Amino acid sequence: MGYLVLVAWLIQAVAGVWLLTRWLRDGGRGVSVGIAHVALVGASLAAWIVFLVTGAVMWAWISFVVLTVALFVGDSLLIGRQRQRVERVNGLWRDYGAAIAAVFRRRMPALVVFHALFSPVVYFGCLAVCIGATIAG
């Protein structure tokens, strides 16, 4: 299952790099947050690969923790996109809810919708492998 998570992760990474490339080409505001998201996801992916190669469960959990932080940063990007889309700020939780609603209503670009909706596959797959590997160990 760890390798299935890796495949899902690579699919998600391709979508993420495509989004980042388009964002940079369009003069993306707040690019440092995007770079932080990519760097954290990259570090998490590297730890996941170390787990797959070594079988050391600690690396799986490190990967999961770093991925959790990366997704918080990614969610802040989604909130920023929502705020830019509606041109106003309504507070963190309202804007977060509105961003999630915009994803489900497909009011965001298709690749953003895919990236947002596919991320739980990676996240919860990673968590499931972490728990399973811990129990098996």
C-alpha positions as CSV (number, residue, x, y, z in Angstrom):
1,M,0.0,0.0,0.0
2,G,2.9,2.3,0.6
3,Y,3.8,2.2,-3.1
4,L,0.2,3.0,-4.0
5,V,0.4,6.1,-1.8
6,L,3.7,6.9,-3.6
7,V,1.9,6.7,-7.0
8,A,-0.9,8.9,-5.8
9,W,1.7,11.3,-4.4
10,L,3.5,11.5,-7.7
11,I,0.2,12.2,-9.5
12,Q,-0.5,15.0,-7.0
13,A,3.0,16.3,-7.4
14,V,2.6,16.6,-11.2
15,A,-0.6,18.5,-10.7
16,G,1.0,20.7,-8.1
17,V,4.1,21.5,-10.2
18,W,1.8,22.3,-13.2
19,L,-0.2,24.7,-10.9
20,L,3.0,26.3,-9.6
21,T,4.4,26.8,-13.1
22,R,1.2,28.5,-14.3
23,W,1.1,30.6,-11.2
24,L,4.7,31.8,-11.6
25,R,4.1,32.4,-15.3
26,D,1.0,34.6,-14.4
27,G,3.1,36.6,-11.9
28,G,1.8,34.7,-8.9
29,R,1.3,36.9,-5.8
30,G,2.5,35.4,-2.5
31,V,4.9,33.1,-4.3
32,S,6.9,32.4,-1.1
33,V,3.9,30.6,0.4
34,G,3.7,28.5,-2.8
35,I,7.4,27.7,-2.6
36,A,7.0,26.8,1.1
37,H,4.2,24.4,0.2
38,V,6.2,22.7,-2.5
39,A,9.3,22.5,-0.3
40,L,7.4,20.9,2.5
41,V,5.7,18.4,0.3
42,G,9.0,17.6,-1.3
43,A,10.6,17.0,2.1
44,S,7.6,14.9,3.1
45,L,7.9,12.8,-0.1
46,A,11.6,12.3,0.5
47,A,10.9,11.0,4.0
48,W,8.2,8.7,2.5
49,I,10.7,7.3,0.0
50,V,13.2,6.7,2.9
51,F,10.4,4.8,4.7
52,L,9.7,2.7,1.6
53,V,13.4,1.9,1.1
54,T,14.3,1.2,4.8
55,G,11.0,0.1,6.2
56,A,11.7,2.3,9.3
57,V,8.3,3.4,10.5
58,M,9.7,6.5,12.1
59,W,10.2,7.9,8.5
60,A,6.6,7.3,7.6
61,W,5.4,9.3,10.6
62,I,7.9,12.1,9.9
63,S,6.6,12.2,6.4
64,F,3.0,12.4,7.7
65,V,3.8,15.2,10.1
66,V,5.6,17.2,7.5
67,L,2.7,16.5,5.0
68,T,0.2,17.8,7.6
69,V,2.1,21.1,7.8
70,A,2.4,21.2,4.0
71,L,-1.4,20.8,3.7
72,F,-2.0,23.7,6.1
73,V,0.2,25.8,3.9
74,G,-1.7,24.5,0.8
75,D,-5.0,25.4,2.4
76,S,-3.8,28.9,3.0
77,L,-3.1,29.1,-0.8
78,L,-6.6,27.9,-1.5
79,I,-8.0,30.5,0.9
80,G,-5.9,33.2,-0.8
81,R,-7.2,32.1,-4.2
82,Q,-10.8,32.4,-2.9
83,R,-10.2,35.8,-1.4
84,Q,-8.7,36.9,-4.7
85,R,-11.7,35.4,-6.6
86,V,-14.3,37.3,-4.6
87,E,-12.1,40.3,-3.9
88,R,-12.8,40.5,-0.2
89,V,-11.8,39.0,3.2
90,N,-14.5,37.6,5.5
91,G,-12.3,36.1,8.2
92,L,-10.3,32.9,8.2
93,W,-13.0,30.3,8.8
94,R,-15.6,31.9,6.6
95,D,-13.1,32.2,3.8
96,Y,-11.9,28.6,4.3
97,G,-15.5,27.4,4.1
98,A,-16.1,29.5,1.0
99,A,-12.9,28.1,-0.6
100,I,-14.0,24.5,0.1
101,A,-17.5,25.3,-1.2
102,A,-15.9,26.8,-4.3
103,V,-13.9,23.7,-4.9
104,F,-17.0,21.4,-4.7
105,R,-19.1,23.8,-6.8
106,R,-16.2,23.9,-9.4
107,R,-15.8,27.6,-9.2
108,M,-12.1,27.2,-9.2
109,P,-10.0,26.2,-12.2
110,A,-10.3,22.4,-12.9
111,L,-6.7,21.6,-11.9
112,V,-7.1,23.4,-8.6
113,V,-10.3,21.4,-8.0
114,F,-8.5,18.1,-8.9
115,H,-5.5,19.0,-6.7
116,A,-7.7,19.9,-3.7
117,L,-10.0,16.9,-4.0
118,F,-7.2,14.4,-4.7
119,S,-5.0,15.5,-1.7
120,P,-7.0,13.5,0.8
121,V,-6.2,10.4,-1.1
122,V,-2.5,11.0,-0.4
123,Y,-3.0,12.3,3.1
124,F,-5.3,9.6,4.4
125,G,-3.4,6.9,2.5
126,C,-0.3,8.0,4.2
127,L,-2.0,8.0,7.6
128,A,-3.4,4.5,6.9
129,V,0.1,3.1,6.0
130,C,1.6,4.8,9.1
131,I,-1.0,3.2,11.4
132,G,-0.7,-0.2,9.6
133,A,3.1,-0.1,9.7
134,T,3.1,0.8,13.4
135,I,0.7,-2.0,14.3
136,A,2.6,-4.5,12.2
137,G,5.9,-3.4,13.9
